[in-house]
Amino acid sequence: MTANRDSKFKIGLVQTKCSTDPDENLQRAIAGIREAAGEGAEIVCLQELFRSQYFCREENAELFNLAETIPGPSTEAIGSVAKSLGVAVVASLFEKRAHGLYHNTAAIIDADGSLMGIYRKMHIPDDPLFLEKFYFTPGDLGFLNFETRFSRIGVQVCWDQWYPEGARLTSLQGANVLFYPTAIGWHPAEKAQHGEAQLDAWRTIQRAHAIANGVYVAAVNRTGFEGTSESGLEFWGNSFVADPFGRVIAQAPASEEHVLVTECDPKLMDEVRRNWPFFRDRRIDAYAPITKRWLA
């Protein structure tokens, strides 16, 4: 059973710190789901790789032991909670697909506890302290939508959030909200000079996705410091929801754990798209070169 396409729905974002104990992190996430549901959330999104600290700060083959199958123990535990609360959940996990084959994957669990499907992160970064290419194979499922009990949603993961192509292709399938589970933060040595601009760019690009596609955008980031003073990251929190006009309608603090709940109204999408008819005016006959790596 799915909701009327124009029905209002509430979403929840669970922003937490992460310890070195995966089971502790799972219980913290479940507590966040319960809190969000208690505040009326119907679709709850957890942050990227919520079961562990952000291990991609280093290249260490032992850390592949953090990966799990999907379905697996985490989807089973979260599915049970989702069913008991009657909420849908987006859960970002380190997926072990086969021996030696791993993905950064979001599992979408519906309100009956069933695994609706998965999205595998398409864009994989390789930057200092974000060494994800060592761990993750790029996604091979494309950009997807999921028809939950409460609304149709799109899901991408972290580095995907910088690419307008992914947001467009996901929106064109009818999603009412784009969820972006995230783990992004500052290198402490860079924060004073670049921190404010980096945070603003992160927020701006996602607000632009909301405007360009007339959809809600929900980004959920972790918070807290992980690692050593020489090779650590200060995650900047600031989980937020932008409406189809790009306005930030809810935002979490930078340095605190927080559960953010807000309402989404698809009728606002209709209003915005009528006045800014970007989908009507797209020149789909002229965009073929976008599939080329470079045009100069």
C-alpha positions as CSV (number, residue, x, y, z in Angstrom):
1,M,0.0,0.0,0.0
2,T,1.4,3.4,-1.0
3,A,0.2,6.9,0.0
4,N,-1.6,9.3,-2.4
5,R,1.1,11.0,-4.4
6,D,0.0,14.4,-3.1
7,S,-0.3,13.5,0.6
8,K,1.9,15.3,3.1
9,F,4.5,13.1,4.9
10,K,7.1,13.6,7.6
11,I,10.8,12.7,7.3
12,G,13.4,12.3,10.1
13,L,17.2,12.6,9.9
14,V,19.3,11.0,12.6
15,Q,22.6,12.8,13.2
16,T,24.9,11.0,15.6
17,K,28.5,10.5,16.7
18,C,30.0,7.1,16.1
19,S,32.2,5.0,18.5
20,T,34.6,2.2,17.6
21,D,31.9,-0.4,18.6
22,P,29.5,-1.3,15.7
23,D,26.9,-2.7,18.0
24,E,26.8,0.5,20.1
25,N,26.4,2.5,16.9
26,L,23.6,0.3,15.7
27,Q,21.8,0.8,19.0
28,R,22.3,4.5,18.8
29,A,20.8,4.6,15.3
30,I,17.8,2.5,16.5
31,A,17.3,4.9,19.3
32,G,17.3,7.7,16.8
33,I,14.7,6.0,14.6
34,R,12.5,5.5,17.7
35,E,12.9,9.2,18.6
36,A,12.1,10.4,15.1
37,A,9.0,8.1,14.9
38,G,7.9,9.4,18.2
39,E,8.0,12.9,16.7
40,G,5.8,11.8,13.8
41,A,8.5,10.9,11.2
42,E,7.3,8.3,8.6
43,I,10.5,8.0,6.6
44,V,13.8,8.1,8.6
45,C,17.3,8.4,7.1
46,L,20.5,7.4,8.9
47,Q,23.9,9.0,8.1
48,E,26.4,7.4,5.8
49,L,28.1,4.2,7.2
50,F,26.4,4.7,10.5
51,R,27.6,1.4,12.0
52,S,31.2,2.4,12.3
53,Q,33.5,5.3,12.5
54,Y,34.5,6.6,9.1
55,F,37.2,4.0,8.4
56,C,38.1,5.4,5.0
57,R,40.6,7.8,6.6
58,E,43.2,5.1,6.1
59,E,43.9,2.2,3.8
60,N,43.8,-0.9,6.0
61,A,42.7,-4.3,4.6
62,E,41.6,-5.4,8.1
63,L,38.8,-2.9,8.0
64,F,37.0,-4.9,5.3
65,N,35.9,-7.0,8.3
66,L,33.4,-4.2,9.0
67,A,31.4,-5.1,5.9
68,E,28.3,-7.2,5.9
69,T,25.8,-8.8,3.5
70,I,22.5,-7.2,2.5
71,P,20.2,-8.7,3.7
72,G,22.2,-9.2,6.8
73,P,22.3,-8.5,10.6
74,S,21.8,-4.7,10.3
75,T,18.9,-4.9,7.8
76,E,17.3,-7.5,10.0
77,A,17.6,-5.4,13.2
78,I,16.4,-2.2,11.5
79,G,13.7,-4.0,9.6
80,S,12.3,-5.3,12.9
81,V,12.3,-1.8,14.4
82,A,10.8,-0.3,11.2
83,K,7.9,-2.8,11.3
84,S,7.2,-2.3,15.0
85,L,7.1,1.5,14.5
86,G,5.5,1.5,11.1
87,V,8.2,3.7,9.5
88,A,10.4,3.4,6.4
89,V,14.1,3.6,6.9
90,V,17.1,4.5,4.7
91,A,20.2,2.7,6.2
92,S,23.7,3.3,4.8
93,L,25.9,0.2,5.1
94,F,29.3,-1.2,4.1
95,E,28.1,-4.0,1.8
96,K,30.0,-7.2,1.2
97,R,28.6,-8.4,-2.1
98,A,31.0,-11.2,-2.6
99,H,34.5,-12.2,-1.5
100,G,36.7,-9.2,-2.5
101,L,33.8,-7.1,-3.8
102,Y,32.4,-4.3,-1.6
103,H,30.1,-1.4,-2.0
104,N,28.9,1.7,-0.1
105,T,25.2,0.9,-0.1
106,A,22.0,2.3,1.2
107,A,19.3,-0.2,2.1
108,I,15.7,1.0,1.8
109,I,13.4,-0.7,4.3
110,D,9.7,-0.1,4.1
111,A,7.2,0.3,7.0
112,D,6.4,-3.4,7.0
113,G,10.0,-4.2,7.7
114,S,10.7,-5.6,4.2
115,L,13.9,-4.7,2.3
116,M,12.5,-2.8,-0.7
117,G,15.9,-2.5,-2.5
118,I,19.3,-1.0,-2.4
119,Y,21.2,1.9,-3.9
120,R,25.0,1.5,-4.4
121,K,27.0,4.7,-4.3
122,M,27.8,5.7,-7.8
123,H,30.6,8.3,-7.3
124,I,33.5,7.2,-5.2
125,P,36.0,9.8,-3.9
126,D,39.7,9.5,-3.4
127,D,41.0,12.5,-1.4
128,P,43.2,12.8,1.7
129,L,41.3,11.1,4.6
130,F,38.5,10.1,2.2
131,L,40.2,7.1,0.6
132,E,37.1,5.4,-0.5
133,K,38.4,3.9,-3.8
134,F,40.4,1.5,-1.7
135,Y,37.2,0.0,-0.2
136,F,34.3,0.5,-2.6
137,T,33.5,-0.6,-6.1
138,P,31.4,2.0,-7.9
139,G,27.6,1.3,-7.9
140,D,26.2,-0.6,-10.8
141,L,22.4,-0.2,-10.3
142,G,22.0,3.4,-11.6
143,F,20.0,6.1,-10.0
144,L,16.8,4.7,-8.4
145,N,13.5,5.5,-6.9
146,F,11.7,3.6,-4.1
147,E,7.9,3.7,-3.6
148,T,7.6,3.5,0.2
149,R,4.3,3.3,2.0
150,F,4.4,7.1,2.6
151,S,6.0,8.6,-0.5
152,R,8.2,8.0,-3.5
153,I,11.8,8.7,-2.6
154,G,15.2,8.8,-4.3
155,V,18.5,7.9,-2.4
156,Q,22.1,8.8,-3.2
157,V,25.1,8.8,-0.9
158,C,27.5,11.6,0.1
159,W,29.9,12.3,-2.8
160,D,26.9,11.7,-5.1
161,Q,25.5,14.9,-3.7
162,W,27.9,17.1,-5.7
163,Y,26.6,15.8,-9.1
164,P,23.6,17.5,-10.7
165,E,23.3,14.6,-13.2
166,G,22.4,12.1,-10.5
167,A,19.9,14.5,-8.8
168,R,18.2,15.1,-12.2
169,L,18.0,11.5,-13.2
170,T,16.6,10.5,-9.8
171,S,14.1,13.4,-9.8
172,L,12.9,12.5,-13.3
173,Q,11.6,9.2,-11.9
174,G,9.1,10.9,-9.7
175,A,10.8,11.2,-6.3
176,N,9.3,13.7,-3.9
177,V,12.5,13.8,-1.8
178,L,16.1,13.1,-2.4
179,F,17.9,11.6,0.6
180,Y,21.7,12.0,0.9
181,P,23.2,10.0,3.8
182,T,26.6,11.7,4.4
183,A,29.9,11.6,6.2
184,I,31.7,14.9,5.5
185,G,33.9,17.0,7.7
186,W,36.9,19.2,8.0
187,H,40.6,18.4,8.0
188,P,41.4,20.3,11.3
189,A,44.3,22.1,9.7
190,E,42.0,23.5,6.9
191,K,39.1,24.5,9.0
192,A,40.2,28.1,9.9
193,Q,40.9,29.0,6.3
194,H,38.4,27.0,4.3
195,G,35.8,25.6,6.7
196,E,33.1,28.1,6.4
197,A,33.3,28.1,2.6
198,Q,33.3,24.3,2.4
199,L,30.2,24.0,4.5
200,D,28.5,26.7,2.5
201,A,29.4,25.0,-0.8
202,W,28.0,21.7,0.5
203,R,24.7,23.3,1.5
204,T,24.5,25.4,-1.7
205,I,24.9,22.5,-4.1
206,Q,22.2,20.5,-2.5
207,R,19.8,23.5,-2.3
208,A,20.5,23.9,-6.0
209,H,19.4,20.3,-6.6
210,A,16.1,21.1,-4.8
211,I,15.6,24.3,-6.9
212,A,16.6,22.8,-10.3
213,N,14.3,19.7,-9.8
214,G,11.5,21.1,-7.7
215,V,12.0,18.4,-5.0
216,Y,12.7,18.2,-1.3
217,V,16.4,17.4,-0.5
218,A,17.4,15.9,2.8
219,A,21.1,15.5,3.8
220,V,22.0,13.8,7.0
221,N,25.6,14.1,8.2
222,R,27.4,12.7,11.2
223,T,29.0,14.8,13.9
224,G,31.9,14.6,16.3
225,F,35.7,14.1,15.8
226,E,37.2,10.8,14.6
227,G,40.9,9.9,14.4
228,T,44.0,11.5,15.8
229,S,45.0,15.1,15.8
230,E,47.3,14.4,12.9
231,S,44.9,12.3,10.7
232,G,41.4,13.0,12.0
233,L,38.2,14.5,10.7
234,E,35.9,16.9,12.5
235,F,32.5,16.1,11.0
236,W,30.4,19.2,10.7
237,G,26.9,17.9,11.3
238,N,24.5,20.5,10.0
239,S,22.0,17.9,8.6
240,F,19.3,19.8,6.8
241,V,16.1,19.7,4.7
242,A,15.6,22.1,1.8
243,D,12.1,22.6,0.2
244,P,11.5,22.7,-3.6
245,F,12.3,26.4,-3.6
246,G,15.7,25.7,-2.0
247,R,14.8,27.2,1.3
248,V,16.3,25.4,4.4
249,I,13.2,24.5,6.4
250,A,15.0,22.4,9.1
251,Q,18.6,22.2,10.2
252,A,20.6,20.4,12.9
253,P,23.5,21.9,14.9
254,A,27.1,21.4,14.0
255,S,28.5,19.6,17.0
256,E,25.6,17.8,18.7
257,E,23.7,14.6,18.1
258,H,20.3,15.6,16.9
259,V,17.1,14.1,15.4
260,L,15.5,16.4,12.9
261,V,11.9,15.9,11.9
262,T,10.0,18.0,9.3
263,E,7.0,17.8,7.0
264,C,7.1,17.6,3.2
265,D,4.2,18.7,1.1
266,P,4.2,17.4,-2.5
267,K,1.6,20.1,-3.4
268,L,4.4,22.7,-2.9
269,M,6.4,20.8,-5.6
270,D,3.5,21.3,-8.0
271,E,3.3,25.0,-7.2
272,V,7.0,25.5,-7.6
273,R,7.2,23.6,-10.9
274,R,4.3,25.5,-12.3
275,N,6.1,28.8,-11.7
276,W,9.6,27.6,-12.6
277,P,8.8,25.0,-15.3
278,F,12.4,23.7,-15.7
279,F,11.1,20.2,-16.7
280,R,8.9,21.7,-19.4
281,D,11.7,23.8,-20.9
282,R,14.5,21.2,-20.9
283,R,16.1,20.7,-24.3
284,I,16.3,17.0,-24.2
285,D,17.2,17.0,-27.9
286,A,20.4,18.9,-27.2
287,Y,21.9,17.1,-24.3
288,A,23.6,14.1,-25.8
289,P,27.1,15.5,-25.4
290,I,26.7,15.3,-21.6
291,T,27.7,11.7,-21.8
292,K,31.2,12.6,-23.0
293,R,34.1,12.9,-20.6
294,W,35.3,16.3,-22.0
295,L,34.3,18.4,-25.0
296,A,37.1,20.9,-25.5
